Amino acid sequence: MTRIGIVATGSYLPETVVSNEEIARGAGVSDEWIVSKTGIRERRRADDRDATSDLAARAALAALEQAKVRPEDVAYIVLATSTPDHPQPATASIVQHLIGAVNAAAFDINAVCSGFVYATTVAERLLRAAEEGRYALVIGADIYSRILDYSDRKTAILFGDGAGAVLLGTVAESCGIRETSLLTRGDQYRLISVPAGGSRLPANDRTLQEGAHFFKMDGRGVRSFVQDNLPGALHELLDRAGVDREQVRHFVPHQANGVMLGEVWPEIGLPRATMHLALERYGNTGSASVPVTLDLAHRQGEFADGETVLMAGFGGDDRRRGAHPVGAHRLRPAPRAGTLGGGLSHVRTPHRGGALPGARSRTPAAGGAVRRPPPARTPAPRRRTDPRPAAAGRDAARTGRRPPAPGAGGGAGR
């Protein structure tokens, strides 16, 4: 049977940095409160001229450049996003045009923060059935800054914009994706939603006035769901793949919330693994968070030949909520220079819950080691005095919702 695996990684994060102080003023909280609840200190915002397809295309090109593969040699583009450029056409088709992948079939998947895992699973199955030597680009990209209510502290503090990509292709039998698992809990669909704008609640004056086009989340419900379901789903996946927990050396989870991940980490029970986190500098980038973190770790030389990497996505859309572990990979070494530098934290077992590095919590961490990379060598990012998207003022004129004042609103196989 043809073995499919990740042959290259890439990512793109916008230059503009939005600090906790800027977000805190609009949400009625403080920098310290945000760090204590999430472990996040800053996030990135897309340029007003960019759409999701622009970020996705840059991440895809970075992965192709790493692998020295031409865009025209790509057979499939599968884009995971819940913030598409338009309702139609598929944003993946725009990415295909932007990068010149003229021979690729392209389509979107919307499973919100778990979308990258869904997209990877679908692309791996497509390549398995295709002739050997073909490639698939799997991309996770989101611009959540365009759908946030910056007065809602439950959501405004968490999200950043970004894109990550992997190139899948044929690999040696000893490498590649060993196992994947997808799980949906449709009964939990109300935990995360954008209520309006679809066929059930089309856009009208009332939905605009009520702010029903903003992202909504039941934070406590999400935390409980992840704590109750993620460890068991991961254990089931590893058992089915025949991988002992001590064989897992790296864990790359969806970067939902650093404090929540710190609390669930002991229950996951990977005694020799390092959990890789990029959320302190980049926040929760939705479907991009797993591939962005994977690319950061790969380019900084974190993965040694033969090591097992476990990736996990969990998230929801208007009809889906669940924990979605994907088994991972033996990644060949990548050059350390890349689109990103720094921004990665490492939590090594044992970690006994509570806040992760840089965060404060009523339940302090005990044990474990944390290593931070050297500062980034990329050019200094721009800091934005008003983190709101340019359209915020125009949206307020239609909805009657007052935007924050300027400066106040708001990356198992082997």
Secondary structure as the mmCIF struct_conf table of DSSP 4:
data_model
#
loop_
_struct_conf.conf_type_id
_struct_conf.id
_struct_conf.beg_label_comp_id
_struct_conf.beg_label_asym_id
_struct_conf.beg_label_seq_id
_struct_conf.end_label_comp_id
_struct_conf.end_label_asym_id
_struct_conf.end_label_seq_id
STRN STRN1 ILE A 4 TYR A 12
BEND BEND1 GLU A 15 GLU A 15
STRN STRN2 THR A 16 SER A 19
HELX_RH_AL_P HELX_RH_AL_P1 ASN A 20 ALA A 27
TURN_TY1_P TURN_TY1_P1 GLY A 28 GLY A 28
HELX_RH_AL_P HELX_RH_AL_P2 ASP A 31 THR A 38
STRN STRN3 GLU A 42 ARG A 45
TURN_TY1_P TURN_TY1_P2 ASP A 48 ARG A 49
HELX_RH_AL_P HELX_RH_AL_P3 THR A 52 ALA A 67
TURN_TY1_P TURN_TY1_P3 LYS A 68 LYS A 68
HELX_RH_3T_P HELX_RH_3T_P1 PRO A 71 ASP A 73
STRN STRN4 VAL A 74 ALA A 80
BEND BEND2 SER A 82 THR A 83
BEND BEND3 ASP A 85 PRO A 89
HELX_RH_AL_P HELX_RH_AL_P4 THR A 91 ILE A 99
TURN_TY1_P TURN_TY1_P4 GLY A 100 GLY A 100
TURN_TY1_P TURN_TY1_P5 VAL A 102 ASN A 103
STRN STRN5 ALA A 105 ILE A 109
HELX_RH_3T_P HELX_RH_3T_P2 VAL A 112 SER A 114
HELX_RH_AL_P HELX_RH_AL_P5 GLY A 115 ALA A 129
BEND BEND4 ALA A 130 ALA A 130
HELX_LH_PP_P HELX_LH_PP_P1 GLU A 131 GLU A 131
TURN_TY1_P TURN_TY1_P6 GLU A 132 GLY A 133
STRN STRN6 TYR A 135 ASP A 142
HELX_RH_3T_P HELX_RH_3T_P3 TYR A 144 ARG A 146
BEND BEND5 ILE A 147 ILE A 147
TURN_TY1_P TURN_TY1_P7 TYR A 150 SER A 151
HELX_RH_AL_P HELX_RH_AL_P6 ARG A 153 ALA A 156
TURN_TY1_P TURN_TY1_P8 ILE A 157 LEU A 158
STRN STRN7 PHE A 159 PHE A 159
STRN STRN8 GLY A 162 THR A 170
TURN_TY1_P TURN_TY1_P9 GLU A 173 SER A 174
BEND BEND6 CYS A 175 GLY A 176
STRN STRN9 THR A 180 THR A 180
HELX_RH_3T_P HELX_RH_3T_P4 GLY A 186 LEU A 191
STRN STRN10 ILE A 192 SER A 193
BEND BEND7 ALA A 196 LEU A 201
HELX_RH_AL_P HELX_RH_AL_P7 ASP A 205 GLN A 209
TURN_TY1_P TURN_TY1_P10 GLU A 210 HIS A 213
BEND BEND8 PHE A 214 PHE A 214
STRN STRN11 LYS A 216 MET A 217
HELX_RH_AL_P HELX_RH_AL_P8 GLY A 219 ALA A 241
TURN_TY1_P TURN_TY1_P11 GLY A 242 GLY A 242
HELX_RH_3T_P HELX_RH_3T_P5 ARG A 245 GLN A 247
STRN STRN12 VAL A 248 PRO A 253
BEND BEND9 ALA A 256 ALA A 256
HELX_RH_AL_P HELX_RH_AL_P9 GLY A 258 ILE A 268
TURN_TY1_P TURN_TY1_P12 PRO A 271 ARG A 272
STRN STRN13 THR A 274 LEU A 277
HELX_RH_AL_P HELX_RH_AL_P10 LEU A 279 TYR A 282
STRN STRN14 ASN A 284 ASN A 284
HELX_RH_3T_P HELX_RH_3T_P6 GLY A 286 ALA A 288
HELX_RH_AL_P HELX_RH_AL_P11 SER A 289 ARG A 299
TURN_TY1_P TURN_TY1_P13 GLN A 300 GLY A 301
HELX_LH_PP_P HELX_LH_PP_P2 PHE A 303 ALA A 304
TURN_TY1_P TURN_TY1_P14 ASP A 305 GLY A 306
STRN STRN15 THR A 308 ASP A 317
TURN_TY1_P TURN_TY1_P15 ASP A 318 ARG A 319
STRN STRN16 ARG A 320 VAL A 326
HELX_LH_PP_P HELX_LH_PP_P3 LEU A 331 PRO A 333
BEND BEND10 ARG A 336 ARG A 336
BEND BEND11 GLY A 338 THR A 339
BEND BEND12 GLY A 342 GLY A 342
STRN STRN17 SER A 345 ARG A 348
BEND BEND13 THR A 349 THR A 349
HELX_LH_PP_P HELX_LH_PP_P4 PRO A 350 PRO A 350
BEND BEND14 GLY A 353 GLY A 354
TURN_TY1_P TURN_TY1_P16 PRO A 357 GLY A 358
BEND BEND15 ARG A 362 THR A 363
BEND BEND16 GLY A 367 GLY A 367
STRN STRN18 VAL A 370 ARG A 371
HELX_LH_PP_P HELX_LH_PP_P5 PRO A 373 ALA A 376
BEND BEND17 THR A 378 THR A 378
HELX_LH_PP_P HELX_LH_PP_P6 PRO A 379 ARG A 382
STRN STRN19 ARG A 383 ARG A 383
BEND BEND18 THR A 385 THR A 385
BEND BEND19 ARG A 388 ARG A 388
TURN_TY1_P TURN_TY1_P17 ALA A 390 ALA A 391
HELX_RH_AL_P HELX_RH_AL_P12 ALA A 392 THR A 399
HELX_LH_PP_P HELX_LH_PP_P7 ARG A 401 ALA A 405
TURN_TY1_P TURN_TY1_P18 PRO A 406 GLY A 407
BEND BEND20 ALA A 408 ALA A 408
STRN STRN20 GLY A 413 GLY A 413
#
